[in-house]
Amino acid sequence: MTADSATAARADDTAHAGATGILTVDLDAIVANWRMLEGKAVPAECAAVVKADAYGCGLGPVTGALARAGCKTFFVATLDEARAAREAAPNAAIYVLDGFFSGSGKLFAAIDCRPVIGDAIELAEWDAFRRDSGWQGLAAIHIDTGMNRLGFPVSEAQALLPRLRNANHGIALVMSHLVSAELLGASTNARQVAAFREIASLYAGIPASLANSSGIFLGPQFHFDLVRPGAALYGVNPTPEADTPVQPVVELKARVVQIRNVGRGDTVGYGGTWTARRPARIAIVAAGYADGYFRAAGGVDGARTAEVMVAGQRCPVAGRISMDLIAVDVTDVPPHALRRGSMVTLLGGGIGVDELAMHFGTIGYEVLSSLGPRYVRVYKGGA
């Protein structure tokens, strides 16, 4: 470590002396991931999905960094998220995936955002607001090609075609969502792209969008006019059947509260699920399932467990995860390398979000979006 970096590290330690955990988000890595995906999808436009607080990474900072990098279209889930995105990207097109609710028209108009509309009643309410208010706002039409979640059935989407003869139809985008994009050989991919291609041809002249992060890697036939990456921007592998093409984005460190000695045969944590097979040193770390470190990752005798980076070494979790605490077996870490108040790395330093998701019994999306509010957020880059 250079003198300058050591000084910076001490300054960070002082600034965050009271923090139990620090979540560092690399905005430059997010931008790099977006640019890689943009290049993969050329000539389609590459949007960005920033819902759920940009998958736990911070909606405002992430949207601002991507807007400065050239991203022109963003997708959020709610109107509250749309407001935050509008502050960060004043000139962007912003789509609200949860759609248009009765009485919400003035809220959409106030920030000029676009509902993603998925049924006839919703469309009628949006039309009525536009007619009564004179607002000329735009919307997306969501077509269900197999998810059976949101969207017009294909037959109803075809019934909407006569409205396109009206110059003021207000439809800026037609979109659908892939069911199994992360599985290269899934038969549903071929069925969905065929169904959506037919719909897109009927909506000629209106931009079309089908591919999410994983869908971008299914090939150009899935790209249409606009792609909508989300998780891949934040370091989740969009191609789980192959090595990840994206850069890691998040580093999570948590503070050691106490280091204690445990005798051979003693157990650690609730239920006594982990037994010391030798005299052991246990570091108690200030993070737990209330902070998004899932209880499922706890150490159980004889089972593979999640690991934590401690002084450059991987150390296993020992015993069940508590609401606020994790026990880690640091017996093999030199005593001088760790003390009360030291930071250990829960995510980063070679421990990726997909690895942690495996131990949590879930997916990287949920890992990131569950990262708790007690962590201090620190942002790198993004200028």
N, C-alpha and C positions, 0 to 999 in steps of 0.2 A: 504494500500500500504506500502510495506517495504521500508526501507531507500535506499536499493540498487535499487529497482524498481523505486522509486521516482527520484533517481539520473539519471538512464537510461532514464526516461521519459523527464527530463529536457535537457539531452544531445540530444535526438531526436528533441525536440522543437527547440533547438539552430541550429542543423544541417539543419533543414527544415524550418527555420524562414520565408523564402521568398516564400514557397510553398503555393499555394491556395488549393491544395488537395494532399493527400497521399494515394496511392494504395498499400496495403500490401498483398503480395502473400505468402501463407504458403506452401513452397515446401515439407515439411514433410507430410502435408495433401494430397498433390498430390500423393506422393509416397505411402502413406497409401491407398488411393483410388485405385491406380494401383495394389497394392498387393492384395486387397480385390477382385478386378475383376479377377486378375490372378488366385486366388484360386477358384473363381466361375467357371472358364473356364477349369480347369485342366481336361484332359492332354493337351489341346490346348495351343499353345504359346500365350502370351498376348503382343501385340504390343502397340503403343501409337500414336494417331493422334495429331500432334503438329502444324498443319497449322494455318494460321491467327494469327501468333505470339503466338502460343499455346493458342488460344482462348482469346487473350488479356493479357495473364499472363506472357509472355516473353519467346520466343522460345528457346533462348540460355540457360538461367537458368533452365527452365523446362526440356529440353532435357538432359542437363548435370546431373541433379538430378536423372532422371529416368534411364539414362544409368548407373550411379553409383549403382543404386538399382537393376540392372540386366536386364533392358529392352534392347532387342537386335534388335528390328525392329521399325522403325518410318515411319509415313506417313505425307507428306507435300503436298501443292498444287502447288507450283512453284519452279523453279530452284533457285531463290534467297533464298527461305526458305530452300531448300536442302543444300545450301552452309553453312548457319548458323547452321543447324542441324549437318552437317559433322564436323564443328569446335568443336561442343559440344560433339559429339559422334563419334570419329574417326574410330571405328571398327564396327559400326552398319550397318545394311541393311536399306537403305533409299529409299522409293518409292515416286515418284512424281505423284500425282493424275491427274494433268492437262495434263499429257502425253508428247509425243515426237513431237516437232515441227521441220519442215524442217530446216536444218542448225544448229541444237542445239546439234548434236552428240558430238562434242569436249567438250562442256560444261558438258554433262553427264559423259563423260569419265574422265574429269579432277578431278572430285570429287567422281567418282565411285558410282553414284546413279542410280536408276532403274525407267524408265518410266512405267506408267500404261497405256497400249495401248488398244484402244477401237475401232479401225476400220482398214480395210484392207490397206488403203493408208498409214496410220500412221505406220503400221507394215512393209510395204514394204520399207518405208524410213528408219526405224530403221535397218532393215535387210541390206539395201544397205550401211549404214554407217558402220555397223559391218564388212561387207565383204570388203569394200574398205580400212578401217583403220586397220583391224586386231584386233580390240578391242573385248574382250570376255565378255563384260558386259551382265547383265541379265535384264529381264523385267517381268512385270506382265501382264496377259491378263484379261481384264475386260469384263465380260459377262452380258448383260442386261437381267434380269429376270422379269422385270416389271416396273422399274423406268421410262423408256423411256427418259433417259437423256444422259448418256454416256454408251458406251460398244457395243460389237458385239451382234447382235441378236443371239439367240440360234442356229438357222440354220447355220449361218456363223461360229460360234464357233465349231460346229461339222465338218465343212469343213476344219478346221485347223489341225485336228487330224493327217493327214499323216506326217506333219512336225515333229511330236514327234519321228518318226523313225530315225531322224537325231540326232546323239549324241550331236551336237552343236546347238540344237534348241534354247537355251537361255531363256527358259521360267521357271522362278523361282516360280511363284505363279499364280493361277487362282482365280478370285474373282468376287463377285457381291455385290449389295447393297440393303438393305431392304427398302421398301417403308413406312411401317407403324409399325416398330418394337416396338414403344412405346405403341401401342394398343394391349393388350394381345389377344383380341378376333377377330382381323382383319383377314378376310379370305385370304387377300393377303399374309400373313405370310406363311400359309400352302402351297399355290400355289408356292411361290417363293422357299421355302426350298425344295419342291419336284423337281422343275425344276433344281435347282442348284445341288441337290444330283445326278441327272442323269448326268449332265455335269461333276461333280467332279469324278464320276466313270469312265467316258470316258478318263479323264485326269489322269488316275491312275499313281501314283508315283510323281505327282506334288502337293505340298501343296495347300490347298484350304481355302478360307476365305470368310465368308458371314456376320458375326455378327458385328454390331457396338455396342455402349454402351448399348442401350436398347435390342438389339438382344441377348446379353449375358444372359439376364434374361428370354428369351423365352424357354430356356432348352438346354440340351446337343446336341440335334439333329441339332441345329443351329451353333454349335461351330466349327465343322470341325477341321482344323489343326491350324488355327490362328484366333484370334479375334482382332478387331480394335477399342477399346474404344477411344472416344474423349471427349465429353462434360462431361461425368460422372467423368473423372479425375479432372475436374475443379469445381466440386460441383453442377453441374446441375443434378436434379433428373432424372435418367434413367427409373424410374417406376412411372410415374405421376398418375397412378391409385392406388398407395400405398405410404406409407411413404418412404422417401428417404433413401437409404442404404449408401450414400456417405457423407463424411465429407465436411463442408464448407471450401473453399480455400481462398476466396478474402475478404478483408476488405477495404472499401473505406471511407475515411474521407475528409471533405471539411471545409474550414475556414469561420468563420462568419466575414463578412465585416462591418456590421452595425446592430445595434438593434434600432428599432424605435417604437414609440407608435402610435397606430391607433385608432381613435374614433369610437364609435358604429355607424354603417351605412356607414362608409367609405369603399371603395373598394381597392383592392390590385392588381397591375400588369396590363399587357396589356388587354384591353377589359373589365376590371372591372368585371371579372367573379366570384370573391370571395368577399363577403361582411362581414365585422366584425359584429357579432351579439351581441357584448359586447365590452367595451374598451379592446383593445388587444395589446400585444407586438409581434412584428414581427422581426425575425432574417433573415437578407439577407445573403445568403450563396454563396460562390464563386465557383459555378459549374452550368452548364446549358446544353442545348442540344448539344452545340459544344463539350462538354466533354463526351457525351454519356448518359446523363440523359434526357430521351426522353420528348419532349414537351407534349406527350399524358398523362403524369402523373400529370399534373397540377391540382390545386384545383379549382373546380367549385361548386357554391352554390348548396347544396342538393345532391351532388354526393360523393361517397366514393373516397378518394384520397390516394396517396402514403404517407408514413410516414417516418420520419427521427428520429434517436435516438439522443436525446439531454439530456445530464446529466442523462442518464439512463431511460429517459421517451420517449415514442413514441409521436411525435408531427406531425400534419398533414401539408402537403404542402398547402400554401395559394396562390391562383391565378396561372396564367399561368407560365410555365417554360420559362425563357428567354434564349438567346444564352449563356450567361455567369453567370447567377444568378438564384437562387431559393429563394422564400420567404417561411418561415416556421412560423407557429403560435406557439409561445413559451410562451403563456400567463400563462400556468399552471406550467412552470418551475420556481423555485425560482430565483429571480433576481441575487442573489449572485452566482448562479451556472453557469452563462453564461455571457460572456463579448465579446467585439470585439476582434477578433483574436483567440477565442476558436475554437476547431475542433468539428464538429458534424459528426455522422456516417450515411452515405447514404446506405451503404451495409455492413452487418455484425451486430454483437450485437443482433442477433435475427431476423434481416431483411435479408432473404435469396435471392439468385439470382432468384429463381422461383417466389417468391412473387413480386419482383420488375418487373419481366417480365410480370406478370399479369397486373400490373398497366400501364406498357408501351404498352400493347396490342400486345405482341410478345412472343418470347421464350427465355430461358436462354442463348442459343447460341448467339443470337444477342446482348443481354445485355453485355455479357463478351467481345465479339469481337468489341464492339463499345466504350469501355472505352478509353478515350481520351489521347493524348500524353502530355497534360499539367499537368497530375498528376505525382508526383514524385513516382517512383517505389521503393519499399522496399521489400527485400526478407528475409524470415525466414527459417532456417533449410536447408535441402538439402545436408548436408555434406556426 
